[in-house]
Amino acid sequence: MAQIQSNDSDSGKGGKHGKVRAKKQSTHIDMTPMVDLAFLLLTFFMLTTTFGKPKTMEINMPVKPPPGQEILNEVNNAITILLSGDNKIYWYYGELKPETKLTITDFSATGVRKLFLDYNKQAVDEIKTLKENALKTKMNEDTLKSRIVDIKGKKYALMVLVKTDDKAKYKNVIDIIDELNICLIGKYALVDLDTREYDLINNFQPGQ
């Protein structure tokens, strides 16, 4: 609270020519209530503010088969991505067969992204049409997300298997998953590298 303090030491005394001096007054402001208010506001905003939620990345991990059951390599409409050192990406389409040969690409927009978009074109086009219709009909956001998930899970949608050798970098795995999300691929999994695939990487020759 504000207080006015007066200085009465010279009150009633005449100055030169017998003039009476005016009383000197000083203002004192008590800042205690202001400090209390500041802490109350700080406490209020801390208790009512929604803290930033950590962002997570969804990774679909394959289910381990029962003991003694052989893992089948048969896949439909699937690309297998093999990550190795020097930011190299090897890939092949379909099942791993004795005659399978690797193709090399990179992380550029004309590399692995174009690869995913070309093989996932039907699903990408369908999702694009769905979003356009959703804007026109003002579709509920939850309904839109649910229908997009359904499209990504259809049989004709691309499936991607990501495998790494001991030379691959963790950053490359994150970059591949980012590309999968950009290209609207909902079916993908991180799988162990097969010994035959490891041999294909080691014996790979450009232009083969």
PyRosetta script that sets phi, psi and omega in degrees:
from pyrosetta import init, pose_from_sequence

init()
pose = pose_from_sequence("MAQIQSNDSDSGKGGKHGKVRAKKQSTHIDMTPMVDLAFLLLTFFMLTTTFGKPKTMEINMPVKPPPGQEILNEVNNAITILLSGDNKIYWYYGELKPETKLTITDFSATGVRKLFLDYNKQAVDEIKTLKENALKTKMNEDTLKSRIVDIKGKKYALMVLVKTDDKAKYKNVIDIIDELNICLIGKYALVDLDTREYDLINNFQPGQ")
pose.set_psi(1, 151.9)
pose.set_omega(1, -179.3)
pose.set_phi(2, -84.2)
pose.set_psi(2, 137.6)
pose.set_omega(2, 178.0)
pose.set_phi(3, -127.8)
pose.set_psi(3, 145.1)
pose.set_omega(3, 177.2)
pose.set_phi(4, -110.1)
pose.set_psi(4, 119.5)
pose.set_omega(4, 179.5)
pose.set_phi(5, -105.8)
pose.set_psi(5, 130.5)
pose.set_omega(5, -179.9)
pose.set_phi(6, -106.5)
pose.set_psi(6, 146.2)
pose.set_omega(6, 179.1)
pose.set_phi(7, -104.3)
pose.set_psi(7, 104.0)
pose.set_omega(7, -175.3)
pose.set_phi(8, -94.6)
pose.set_psi(8, 9.2)
pose.set_omega(8, -175.0)
pose.set_phi(9, -64.6)
pose.set_psi(9, -34.2)
pose.set_omega(9, -177.4)
pose.set_phi(10, -105.5)
pose.set_psi(10, 5.4)
pose.set_omega(10, -176.8)
pose.set_phi(11, -67.9)
pose.set_psi(11, 138.8)
pose.set_omega(11, 176.9)
pose.set_phi(12, 84.9)
pose.set_psi(12, -10.0)
pose.set_omega(12, 179.6)
pose.set_phi(13, -91.1)
pose.set_psi(13, 138.0)
pose.set_omega(13, 179.8)
pose.set_phi(14, -84.5)
pose.set_psi(14, 145.7)
pose.set_omega(14, 176.2)
pose.set_phi(15, -93.9)
pose.set_psi(15, -149.3)
pose.set_omega(15, 177.8)
pose.set_phi(16, -66.1)
pose.set_psi(16, 147.5)
pose.set_omega(16, 179.4)
pose.set_phi(17, 59.6)
pose.set_psi(17, 21.6)
pose.set_omega(17, 175.2)
pose.set_phi(18, 74.0)
pose.set_psi(18, 17.0)
pose.set_omega(18, 180.0)
pose.set_phi(19, -80.8)
pose.set_psi(19, 142.0)
pose.set_omega(19, 179.3)
pose.set_phi(20, -87.5)
pose.set_psi(20, 126.6)
pose.set_omega(20, 179.1)
pose.set_phi(21, -75.3)
pose.set_psi(21, 144.9)
pose.set_omega(21, 177.1)
pose.set_phi(22, -75.2)
pose.set_psi(22, 152.1)
pose.set_omega(22, 179.4)
pose.set_phi(23, -69.3)
pose.set_psi(23, 136.4)
pose.set_omega(23, 176.8)
pose.set_phi(24, -87.6)
pose.set_psi(24, 129.6)
pose.set_omega(24, -179.4)
pose.set_phi(25, -123.8)
pose.set_psi(25, 139.9)
pose.set_omega(25, 177.6)
pose.set_phi(26, -124.6)
pose.set_psi(26, 143.4)
pose.set_omega(26, -178.3)
pose.set_phi(27, -98.5)
pose.set_psi(27, 131.3)
pose.set_omega(27, 177.5)
pose.set_phi(28, -120.1)
pose.set_psi(28, 122.2)
pose.set_omega(28, -179.2)
pose.set_phi(29, -104.7)
pose.set_psi(29, 124.7)
pose.set_omega(29, 177.8)
pose.set_phi(30, -85.1)
pose.set_psi(30, 112.1)
pose.set_omega(30, -176.2)
pose.set_phi(31, -86.2)
pose.set_psi(31, -1.0)
pose.set_omega(31, -176.9)
pose.set_phi(32, -58.4)
pose.set_psi(32, -47.8)
pose.set_omega(32, 178.1)
pose.set_phi(33, -61.6)
pose.set_psi(33, -34.3)
pose.set_omega(33, 179.5)
pose.set_phi(34, -66.2)
pose.set_psi(34, -40.1)
pose.set_omega(34, 177.7)
pose.set_phi(35, -64.7)
pose.set_psi(35, -41.9)
pose.set_omega(35, 178.0)
pose.set_phi(36, -61.1)
pose.set_psi(36, -41.8)
pose.set_omega(36, 179.8)
pose.set_phi(37, -64.5)
pose.set_psi(37, -40.8)
pose.set_omega(37, 179.5)
pose.set_phi(38, -61.4)
pose.set_psi(38, -43.0)
pose.set_omega(38, 179.4)
pose.set_phi(39, -68.4)
pose.set_psi(39, -35.3)
pose.set_omega(39, 176.8)
pose.set_phi(40, -63.9)
pose.set_psi(40, -43.0)
pose.set_omega(40, 178.3)
pose.set_phi(41, -65.6)
pose.set_psi(41, -42.1)
pose.set_omega(41, 178.9)
pose.set_phi(42, -60.6)
pose.set_psi(42, -44.7)
pose.set_omega(42, 179.3)
pose.set_phi(43, -63.8)
pose.set_psi(43, -39.8)
pose.set_omega(43, -179.6)
pose.set_phi(44, -61.8)
pose.set_psi(44, -48.2)
pose.set_omega(44, -178.1)
pose.set_phi(45, -68.5)
pose.set_psi(45, -33.1)
pose.set_omega(45, 178.5)
pose.set_phi(46, -66.8)
pose.set_psi(46, -36.8)
pose.set_omega(46, -177.6)
pose.set_phi(47, -80.2)
pose.set_psi(47, -25.3)
pose.set_omega(47, -176.1)
pose.set_phi(48, -101.2)
pose.set_psi(48, -10.7)
pose.set_omega(48, -178.2)
pose.set_phi(49, -79.4)
pose.set_psi(49, 139.9)
pose.set_omega(49, 175.5)
pose.set_phi(50, -87.9)
pose.set_psi(50, 118.6)
pose.set_omega(50, -179.2)
pose.set_phi(51, -73.1)
pose.set_psi(51, 150.1)
pose.set_omega(51, -179.9)
pose.set_phi(52, -61.4)
pose.set_psi(52, 129.9)
pose.set_omega(52, 179.8)
pose.set_phi(53, -82.9)
pose.set_psi(53, 138.0)
pose.set_omega(53, 179.4)
pose.set_phi(54, -65.6)
pose.set_psi(54, 137.9)
pose.set_omega(54, 179.2)
pose.set_phi(55, -83.6)
pose.set_psi(55, 133.5)
pose.set_omega(55, -179.5)
pose.set_phi(56, -117.9)
pose.set_psi(56, 158.3)
pose.set_omega(56, 179.0)
pose.set_phi(57, -118.7)
pose.set_psi(57, 126.6)
pose.set_omega(57, -179.6)
pose.set_phi(58, -79.8)
pose.set_psi(58, 128.8)
pose.set_omega(58, 176.9)
pose.set_phi(59, -128.0)
pose.set_psi(59, 121.7)
pose.set_omega(59, 179.1)
pose.set_phi(60, -86.1)
pose.set_psi(60, 114.0)
pose.set_omega(60, 179.7)
pose.set_phi(61, -98.0)
pose.set_psi(61, 139.1)
pose.set_omega(61, 179.7)
pose.set_phi(62, -69.6)
pose.set_psi(62, 147.0)
pose.set_omega(62, 178.5)
pose.set_phi(63, -80.7)
pose.set_psi(63, 131.5)
pose.set_omega(63, -179.8)
pose.set_phi(64, -69.7)
pose.set_psi(64, 134.5)
pose.set_omega(64, 179.5)
pose.set_phi(65, -73.4)
pose.set_psi(65, 159.6)
pose.set_omega(65, 177.5)
pose.set_phi(66, -60.1)
pose.set_psi(66, 153.0)
pose.set_omega(66, 179.7)
pose.set_phi(67, -55.8)
pose.set_psi(67, 132.6)
pose.set_omega(67, 178.2)
pose.set_phi(68, 89.2)
pose.set_psi(68, -10.8)
pose.set_omega(68, 179.9)
pose.set_phi(69, -89.5)
pose.set_psi(69, 131.3)
pose.set_omega(69, -176.8)
pose.set_phi(70, -76.5)
pose.set_psi(70, 140.4)
pose.set_omega(70, 176.9)
pose.set_phi(71, -80.3)
pose.set_psi(71, 125.1)
pose.set_omega(71, -179.3)
pose.set_phi(72, -85.9)
pose.set_psi(72, 137.1)
pose.set_omega(72, -179.7)
pose.set_phi(73, -93.9)
pose.set_psi(73, 0.5)
pose.set_omega(73, -177.1)
pose.set_phi(74, -70.1)
pose.set_psi(74, 126.0)
pose.set_omega(74, 179.7)
pose.set_phi(75, -135.8)
pose.set_psi(75, 153.2)
pose.set_omega(75, 178.2)
pose.set_phi(76, -119.1)
pose.set_psi(76, 130.1)
pose.set_omega(76, 178.8)
pose.set_phi(77, 48.8)
pose.set_psi(77, 56.3)
pose.set_omega(77, -176.2)
pose.set_phi(78, -129.9)
pose.set_psi(78, 145.3)
pose.set_omega(78, 173.5)
pose.set_phi(79, -115.5)
pose.set_psi(79, 134.3)
pose.set_omega(79, 175.8)
pose.set_phi(80, -103.7)
pose.set_psi(80, 123.4)
pose.set_omega(80, 179.7)
pose.set_phi(81, -103.0)
pose.set_psi(81, 125.8)
pose.set_omega(81, 177.7)
pose.set_phi(82, -112.7)
pose.set_psi(82, 117.1)
pose.set_omega(82, -179.3)
pose.set_phi(83, -99.2)
pose.set_psi(83, 134.7)
pose.set_omega(83, -179.8)
pose.set_phi(84, -136.8)
pose.set_psi(84, -167.8)
pose.set_omega(84, -178.0)
pose.set_phi(85, -70.2)
pose.set_psi(85, 169.6)
pose.set_omega(85, 179.2)
pose.set_phi(86, 58.1)
pose.set_psi(86, 31.8)
pose.set_omega(86, 177.7)
pose.set_phi(87, 57.5)
pose.set_psi(87, 31.1)
pose.set_omega(87, -178.8)
pose.set_phi(88, -87.7)
pose.set_psi(88, 141.6)
pose.set_omega(88, 177.7)
pose.set_phi(89, -123.1)
pose.set_psi(89, 117.9)
pose.set_omega(89, 173.7)
pose.set_phi(90, -105.8)
pose.set_psi(90, 147.2)
pose.set_omega(90, 179.8)
pose.set_phi(91, -151.0)
pose.set_psi(91, 158.4)
pose.set_omega(91, 171.7)
pose.set_phi(92, -150.0)
pose.set_psi(92, 156.2)
pose.set_omega(92, -176.8)
pose.set_phi(93, -104.2)
pose.set_psi(93, 139.5)
pose.set_omega(93, 175.8)
pose.set_phi(94, 84.1)
pose.set_psi(94, -153.5)
pose.set_omega(94, -176.4)
pose.set_phi(95, -78.8)
pose.set_psi(95, 157.0)
pose.set_omega(95, 174.0)
pose.set_phi(96, -82.8)
pose.set_psi(96, 113.1)
pose.set_omega(96, -178.5)
pose.set_phi(97, -121.5)
pose.set_psi(97, 166.2)
pose.set_omega(97, 179.2)
pose.set_phi(98, -58.0)
pose.set_psi(98, -30.7)
pose.set_omega(98, -178.6)
pose.set_phi(99, -91.3)
pose.set_psi(99, 4.2)
pose.set_omega(99, -178.3)
pose.set_phi(100, -62.8)
pose.set_psi(100, 134.8)
pose.set_omega(100, 175.8)
pose.set_phi(101, -123.8)
pose.set_psi(101, 146.0)
pose.set_omega(101, -177.7)
pose.set_phi(102, -88.0)
pose.set_psi(102, 150.9)
pose.set_omega(102, 172.0)
pose.set_phi(103, -120.0)
pose.set_psi(103, 140.8)
pose.set_omega(103, -177.5)
pose.set_phi(104, -104.7)
pose.set_psi(104, 143.8)
pose.set_omega(104, 177.2)
pose.set_phi(105, -145.9)
pose.set_psi(105, -171.0)
pose.set_omega(105, -178.3)
pose.set_phi(106, -138.9)
pose.set_psi(106, -172.1)
pose.set_omega(106, -176.1)
pose.set_phi(107, -91.4)
pose.set_psi(107, 11.0)
pose.set_omega(107, -178.5)
pose.set_phi(108, -75.8)
pose.set_psi(108, 169.3)
pose.set_omega(108, 179.6)
pose.set_phi(109, -65.4)
pose.set_psi(109, -26.3)
pose.set_omega(109, 178.2)
pose.set_phi(110, -94.3)
pose.set_psi(110, 3.9)
pose.set_omega(110, 179.8)
pose.set_phi(111, -100.6)
pose.set_psi(111, -108.4)
pose.set_omega(111, -173.9)
pose.set_phi(112, -67.5)
pose.set_psi(112, -30.7)
pose.set_omega(112, 179.5)
pose.set_phi(113, -66.3)
pose.set_psi(113, -44.8)
pose.set_omega(113, 177.6)
pose.set_phi(114, -62.9)
pose.set_psi(114, -37.3)
pose.set_omega(114, 178.3)
pose.set_phi(115, -59.2)
pose.set_psi(115, -49.3)
pose.set_omega(115, -179.5)
pose.set_phi(116, -64.7)
pose.set_psi(116, -43.1)
pose.set_omega(116, -177.8)
pose.set_phi(117, -66.2)
pose.set_psi(117, -36.5)
pose.set_omega(117, 179.2)
pose.set_phi(118, -66.3)
pose.set_psi(118, -45.1)
pose.set_omega(118, -177.5)
pose.set_phi(119, -78.6)
pose.set_psi(119, -19.1)
pose.set_omega(119, -179.4)
pose.set_phi(120, -109.2)
pose.set_psi(120, 22.5)
pose.set_omega(120, -172.3)
pose.set_phi(121, -59.8)
pose.set_psi(121, -41.5)
pose.set_omega(121, -176.7)
pose.set_phi(122, -62.5)
pose.set_psi(122, -45.1)
pose.set_omega(122, 179.7)
pose.set_phi(123, -68.4)
pose.set_psi(123, -39.8)
pose.set_omega(123, 179.6)
pose.set_phi(124, -62.6)
pose.set_psi(124, -44.9)
pose.set_omega(124, 179.7)
pose.set_phi(125, -64.0)
pose.set_psi(125, -39.3)
pose.set_omega(125, -179.5)
pose.set_phi(126, -67.3)
pose.set_psi(126, -39.5)
pose.set_omega(126, 178.6)
pose.set_phi(127, -67.7)
pose.set_psi(127, -38.2)
pose.set_omega(127, 178.0)
pose.set_phi(128, -62.5)
pose.set_psi(128, -44.6)
pose.set_omega(128, 178.3)
pose.set_phi(129, -63.8)
pose.set_psi(129, -40.1)
pose.set_omega(129, 179.3)
pose.set_phi(130, -61.8)
pose.set_psi(130, -43.2)
pose.set_omega(130, 180.0)
pose.set_phi(131, -65.1)
pose.set_psi(131, -38.0)
pose.set_omega(131, 178.8)
pose.set_phi(132, -65.1)
pose.set_psi(132, -42.4)
pose.set_omega(132, 178.1)
pose.set_phi(133, -67.9)
pose.set_psi(133, -33.1)
pose.set_omega(133, 180.0)
pose.set_phi(134, -64.9)
pose.set_psi(134, -36.3)
pose.set_omega(134, 177.6)
pose.set_phi(135, -67.6)
pose.set_psi(135, -38.6)
pose.set_omega(135, -178.7)
pose.set_phi(136, -70.8)
pose.set_psi(136, -40.2)
pose.set_omega(136, -176.1)
pose.set_phi(137, -94.7)
pose.set_psi(137, -0.4)
pose.set_omega(137, -178.8)
pose.set_phi(138, 55.0)
pose.set_psi(138, 50.7)
pose.set_omega(138, -179.4)
pose.set_phi(139, -64.8)
pose.set_psi(139, 143.0)
pose.set_omega(139, 176.9)
pose.set_phi(140, -59.8)
pose.set_psi(140, 139.6)
pose.set_omega(140, -175.7)
pose.set_phi(141, -61.6)
pose.set_psi(141, -41.5)
pose.set_omega(141, 179.8)
pose.set_phi(142, -64.1)
pose.set_psi(142, -39.4)
pose.set_omega(142, 178.2)
pose.set_phi(143, -64.7)
pose.set_psi(143, -41.3)
pose.set_omega(143, 179.2)
pose.set_phi(144, -61.7)
pose.set_psi(144, -46.6)
pose.set_omega(144, -179.8)
pose.set_phi(145, -61.2)
pose.set_psi(145, -40.6)
pose.set_omega(145, -179.7)
pose.set_phi(146, -63.6)
pose.set_psi(146, -41.3)
pose.set_omega(146, -179.5)
pose.set_phi(147, -71.2)
pose.set_psi(147, -33.1)
pose.set_omega(147, 175.8)
pose.set_phi(148, -65.1)
pose.set_psi(148, -41.7)
pose.set_omega(148, 177.4)
pose.set_phi(149, -61.3)
pose.set_psi(149, -40.0)
pose.set_omega(149, 179.0)
pose.set_phi(150, -62.3)
pose.set_psi(150, -42.3)
pose.set_omega(150, 179.7)
pose.set_phi(151, -64.5)
pose.set_psi(151, -43.4)
pose.set_omega(151, -179.5)
pose.set_phi(152, -62.9)
pose.set_psi(152, -24.5)
pose.set_omega(152, -178.0)
pose.set_phi(153, -94.1)
pose.set_psi(153, -0.1)
pose.set_omega(153, -178.7)
pose.set_phi(154, -69.5)
pose.set_psi(154, 163.0)
pose.set_omega(154, -173.9)
pose.set_phi(155, -63.1)
pose.set_psi(155, -37.2)
pose.set_omega(155, -177.5)
pose.set_phi(156, -78.2)
pose.set_psi(156, -10.9)
pose.set_omega(156, 178.4)
pose.set_phi(157, -70.7)
pose.set_psi(157, 145.4)
pose.set_omega(157, -175.7)
pose.set_phi(158, -69.3)
pose.set_psi(158, 140.7)
pose.set_omega(158, 173.3)
pose.set_phi(159, -111.6)
pose.set_psi(159, 134.4)
pose.set_omega(159, -178.8)
pose.set_phi(160, -123.7)
pose.set_psi(160, 129.1)
pose.set_omega(160, 174.3)
pose.set_phi(161, -106.5)
pose.set_psi(161, 124.2)
pose.set_omega(161, -178.6)
pose.set_phi(162, -106.9)
pose.set_psi(162, 125.2)
pose.set_omega(162, -179.5)
pose.set_phi(163, -131.2)
pose.set_psi(163, 148.3)
pose.set_omega(163, -178.7)
pose.set_phi(164, -132.3)
pose.set_psi(164, 149.7)
pose.set_omega(164, 171.5)
pose.set_phi(165, -99.9)
pose.set_psi(165, -173.8)
pose.set_omega(165, -175.8)
pose.set_phi(166, -75.1)
pose.set_psi(166, -4.0)
pose.set_omega(166, 179.3)
pose.set_phi(167, -98.0)
pose.set_psi(167, -11.7)
pose.set_omega(167, -176.3)
pose.set_phi(168, -70.6)
pose.set_psi(168, 153.3)
pose.set_omega(168, 179.6)
pose.set_phi(169, -101.4)
pose.set_psi(169, 148.9)
pose.set_omega(169, 178.6)
pose.set_phi(170, -60.3)
pose.set_psi(170, -36.8)
pose.set_omega(170, 179.7)
pose.set_phi(171, -59.0)
pose.set_psi(171, -37.1)
pose.set_omega(171, -179.8)
pose.set_phi(172, -64.9)
pose.set_psi(172, -36.1)
pose.set_omega(172, 177.9)
pose.set_phi(173, -64.8)
pose.set_psi(173, -44.0)
pose.set_omega(173, 178.3)
pose.set_phi(174, -63.0)
pose.set_psi(174, -41.6)
pose.set_omega(174, 179.7)
pose.set_phi(175, -62.9)
pose.set_psi(175, -40.0)
pose.set_omega(175, 179.0)
pose.set_phi(176, -64.5)
pose.set_psi(176, -42.5)
pose.set_omega(176, 179.8)
pose.set_phi(177, -65.2)
pose.set_psi(177, -37.0)
pose.set_omega(177, 175.2)
pose.set_phi(178, -61.5)
pose.set_psi(178, -42.2)
pose.set_omega(178, 179.1)
pose.set_phi(179, -65.0)
pose.set_psi(179, -36.8)
pose.set_omega(179, 178.0)
pose.set_phi(180, -62.4)
pose.set_psi(180, -42.1)
pose.set_omega(180, 179.3)
pose.set_phi(181, -69.4)
pose.set_psi(181, -38.5)
pose.set_omega(181, 178.4)
pose.set_phi(182, -62.9)
pose.set_psi(182, -39.0)
pose.set_omega(182, -177.6)
pose.set_phi(183, -87.9)
pose.set_psi(183, 11.9)
pose.set_omega(183, 173.9)
pose.set_phi(184, 60.2)
pose.set_psi(184, 38.5)
pose.set_omega(184, 177.7)
pose.set_phi(185, -96.5)
pose.set_psi(185, 116.8)
pose.set_omega(185, -176.8)
pose.set_phi(186, -99.2)
pose.set_psi(186, -12.6)
pose.set_omega(186, -179.3)
pose.set_phi(187, -111.0)
pose.set_psi(187, 103.2)
pose.set_omega(187, 176.7)
pose.set_phi(188, -152.9)
pose.set_psi(188, 158.6)
pose.set_omega(188, -177.6)
pose.set_phi(189, -154.2)
pose.set_psi(189, 151.1)
pose.set_omega(189, 173.5)
pose.set_phi(190, -93.4)
pose.set_psi(190, 120.9)
pose.set_omega(190, -173.4)
pose.set_phi(191, -126.7)
pose.set_psi(191, 151.3)
pose.set_omega(191, 177.6)
pose.set_phi(192, -66.8)
pose.set_psi(192, 146.1)
pose.set_omega(192, 179.7)
pose.set_phi(193, -73.7)
pose.set_psi(193, 131.3)
pose.set_omega(193, 177.4)
pose.set_phi(194, -78.2)
pose.set_psi(194, 149.9)
pose.set_omega(194, -179.8)
pose.set_phi(195, -61.1)
pose.set_psi(195, -34.8)
pose.set_omega(195, 178.4)
pose.set_phi(196, -67.5)
pose.set_psi(196, -35.7)
pose.set_omega(196, 177.8)
pose.set_phi(197, -69.5)
pose.set_psi(197, -37.0)
pose.set_omega(197, 177.2)
pose.set_phi(198, -61.9)
pose.set_psi(198, -40.4)
pose.set_omega(198, 177.7)
pose.set_phi(199, -66.8)
pose.set_psi(199, -37.2)
pose.set_omega(199, 178.4)
pose.set_phi(200, -62.6)
pose.set_psi(200, -38.2)
pose.set_omega(200, 178.8)
pose.set_phi(201, -67.3)
pose.set_psi(201, -45.6)
pose.set_omega(201, -177.5)
pose.set_phi(202, -67.7)
pose.set_psi(202, -31.0)
pose.set_omega(202, -177.9)
pose.set_phi(203, -98.3)
pose.set_psi(203, 8.8)
pose.set_omega(203, -176.7)
pose.set_phi(204, -68.7)
pose.set_psi(204, 136.0)
pose.set_omega(204, 176.3)
pose.set_phi(205, -126.5)
pose.set_psi(205, 127.5)
pose.set_omega(205, -179.1)
pose.set_phi(206, -55.5)
pose.set_psi(206, 137.3)
pose.set_omega(206, 178.6)
pose.set_phi(207, 83.6)
pose.set_psi(207, 8.6)
pose.set_omega(207, -179.3)
pose.set_phi(208, -74.9)
pose.dump_pdb("model.pdb")
